[in-house]
Amino acid sequence: MQKMKNLAYLFIMITVLSSCGEYQKVLNKGTATEKYKMAVKMYETKKYSKALRLFEMITPVYRGKPQMERIQFMVAQSNFNTGSYGIAAYHFDRFTKIYPRSSKKEEAAFLSAYSYKLASPRSSLDPTDTKKALEAFQSFINDYPDSKRKDEANKHYTELRYKMQKKYFEIAKTYYRTADYDLRNYKAAIVAFDNLLGDYLGSEFKEEALYYRFKAAHDFVFKSTQRKRLKRIGDAKNAYEKLKRNFPKSKYMTESNKMLADLEKEQKQLQKS
């Protein structure tokens, strides 16, 4: 039994070494045709990094030829399978533009959007790829309304939209939390909350954003000079009315009512003076 195991192991090692030797030979001295065939073989056996090395070498030779459509898709898929999602997204997107009549166009369009999603970092970092993913999924949903991937695309779109909202909500809150150290951040917070509420109608963060928008405006009043307070009280009261109108039973109403009372008291005193 042990002898059989040793023979099997030896056979596997010989096969692997032979395969590696064949690959290196083609990589270094093979013709374009040999490299193309080896690249496809590496791709089909899931050796994507090796496939990519060969595809990179033969792309100039096959550009404009029938094989290039297949090469372009395999390059995109190989990058996707090796975790190079940003590069994969670029190649899938490029594929849809170069080969608009390809049977692979729908799949490439979906994978382009999905690659951008996988490339996008957590919400606190640069949102560039997240925005690209949102746009790509929206385009896919519009272009392929009957696709079997539509539900999955909608799911990804919803997740990304939430991610973007969360990012902008946290940015606005950060402005508010640091306003005591820099009074300009009160105004920045107010603008940031307004942008969030304007860009994402029906946002999951709407109630909390409206509350913090009011709270920022309230606090800004009492950090302002006397001559600026009346105008800013008006803005703060408008923010309160918007919160109350949208969420009359909000968990923030008790505290908001107290802040409103402070504003009205201050307003009366200013109007007397």
Residue pairs with C-beta under 8 A, 6 or more apart in sequence:
22 38
23 38
23 42
23 50
26 34
26 35
26 38
26 54
27 35
27 38
27 53
27 54
27 57
30 38
32 58
32 61
32 62
35 54
35 57
35 58
36 54
36 58
36 62
36 67
36 71
38 54
39 51
39 54
39 55
39 58
39 71
39 74
40 51
40 74
42 48
42 50
42 51
42 54
43 51
43 74
43 77
43 78
46 81
48 77
48 78
48 79
48 81
48 82
49 78
49 82
51 74
51 78
52 75
52 78
52 79
52 82
55 71
55 74
55 75
55 78
58 71
59 68
59 71
59 75
62 68
62 71
69 95
69 98
69 99
69 102
69 104
72 91
72 94
72 95
72 98
72 99
73 95
73 102
73 104
73 108
75 91
76 88
76 91
76 92
76 94
76 95
76 108
76 111
77 88
77 111
79 85
79 87
79 88
79 91
80 88
80 92
80 111
80 115
85 115
85 116
85 118
85 119
86 115
86 116
86 119
86 129
88 111
88 112
88 115
89 112
89 113
89 115
89 116
89 119
89 129
89 132
89 136
92 108
92 109
92 111
92 112
92 115
93 108
93 109
93 112
93 136
95 102
95 104
95 105
95 108
95 112
96 105
96 108
96 109
96 112
99 105
102 108
106 144
106 147
106 149
109 136
109 139
109 140
109 143
109 144
110 140
110 144
110 147
110 149
110 152
110 153
112 136
113 133
113 136
113 137
113 139
113 140
113 153
113 156
114 133
114 156
116 129
116 130
116 132
116 133
116 136
117 129
117 130
117 133
117 137
117 156
117 159
117 160
119 129
119 133
120 127
120 128
120 129
120 130
120 132
120 133
120 160
120 163
121 129
121 130
123 130
123 163
123 164
123 166
123 167
123 170
124 167
124 170
127 164
127 167
130 160
130 163
130 164
130 167
131 164
133 156
133 160
134 157
134 160
134 161
134 164
137 153
137 154
137 156
137 157
137 160
138 157
140 147
140 149
140 153
141 150
141 153
141 154
141 157
144 150
147 153
161 200
162 204
164 200
165 196
165 200
165 203
165 204
165 205
166 205
168 192
168 195
168 196
168 199
168 200
169 196
169 205
169 208
169 209
171 192
172 189
172 192
172 193
172 196
172 209
172 212
173 189
173 212
175 185
175 186
175 188
175 189
175 192
175 216
176 185
176 186
176 189
176 212
176 215
176 216
178 185
179 185
179 186
179 189
179 216
179 219
179 220
179 223
183 220
183 223
186 216
186 217
186 219
186 220
186 223
187 220
189 212
189 213
189 216
190 213
190 216
190 217
190 220
190 235
193 209
193 210
193 212
193 213
193 216
194 213
196 203
196 205
196 209
197 203
197 206
197 209
197 210
197 213
200 206
203 209
206 246
207 243
207 246
207 247
207 250
207 252
208 252
210 239
210 242
210 243
210 246
210 247
211 243
211 250
211 252
211 256
213 239
213 242
213 243
214 236
214 239
214 240
214 242
214 243
214 256
214 259
215 256
215 259
217 232
217 235
217 236
217 239
218 236
218 239
218 259
218 262
218 263
220 232
220 236
221 229
221 232
221 233
221 236
221 263
221 266
222 229
222 262
222 266
224 232
226 270
229 266
229 270
230 267
230 270
230 271
233 263
233 266
233 267
233 270
236 259
236 263
237 260
237 263
237 264
240 256
240 259
240 260
240 263
243 250
243 252
243 253
243 256
244 250
244 253
244 256
247 253
250 256
